[in-house]
Amino acid sequence: MVKKRTRLDVIKDILVVLRNGHKVKITHLIYKSNLSSGSIKDYLKELVENGLVSEVKNSERVYYQITSKGNQFLEDFDKIMIFSEAYGL
């Protein structure tokens, strides 16, 4: 049985995609993070509001990129996962 991703897992997946690219279009994020266009917009809105992702508008296109706060989130998330695995959680 496949385990359903948690909200934090989805956020981590989005941030990892952004960390690996410079400016990323929403279609690339949808594909790489395995989300629908409707659900990714909600996540991106929250991430932008909380300063983990920035929205860059260039002519008619909108790109997203990770911020330093988003990078710090990924580092801290990895530490928490290592810690929880060490205790078998």
N, C-alpha and C positions, 0 to 999 in steps of 0.2 A: 504494500500500500504506500502510495506516495504521500509524503508529509506536505501539508499545505503551508505555504510561506506566511510568516507573520508580517505584520505591518513594518516592523523594523528590518526584516529580511528584504522586503521590497525597497525600502528606502536605501539600504546598503547597496543593493543591486544597481539602483539608479545612480548613486554616487560613484560606484566603481566604474560604470560606463563613462561618466563624465570625467573621472580622474584619468582615464586612459586616452581621452581625446582633449582637444583644445576647446573648440566650440562645436557643439553637437546639436543637430536639428532634432525636432521632436520625433520624426519618423524613425530616426536611428535609435533613439531612446526606446520607442515602442518595441522595435524589433529586438534589441539587445536585452531589454529588461523583461520581455515577455508579458507585456501589459496591453490592455485595450487603450484606444485613444481617449476614451472617457475617463477611465481610472487614472491614467498617467497625468492628466491635466489637474486632477485633484491633488495628487502627490506633489507635482511641480509647484502648484500654487502654495502649498504648505511649506515646501522647501525654500522657495523664494521669500516668503513672509518671515521665515525664521533665519534667513541669512546663510543658509547652507549652499544655495545655488543662486547664481545671478542670471538674469535674462538680458540678452544682448540683441538689440534690434538693429538690423543692417538692411537698408532699403526696404524690401518687401518681406524679408525673411526674419525669423526669430530663432536665435540660437541660445543654448543654455551652457553654462560652464560652472564648475565647482568653485567654491570660494575657499579661503583659508579655514574658515569655520567648518566647512564641509569636509575638508581634508582632516581636520582635527577630530571630527566625529568618527571618521573611518578608522583612524588610529586608535581612538578610545574603544570603539566597537570591537576591534580585533583583540584588544587587551581583555575586554570583558569575556569574549568567547573563549580565549585561552584559559582565563581564570575559572570559568564555569566548567570547562572540560576537565580541568585538573581535579575538580571535586566531583566529577561524574554527573554533572547536571545537564 
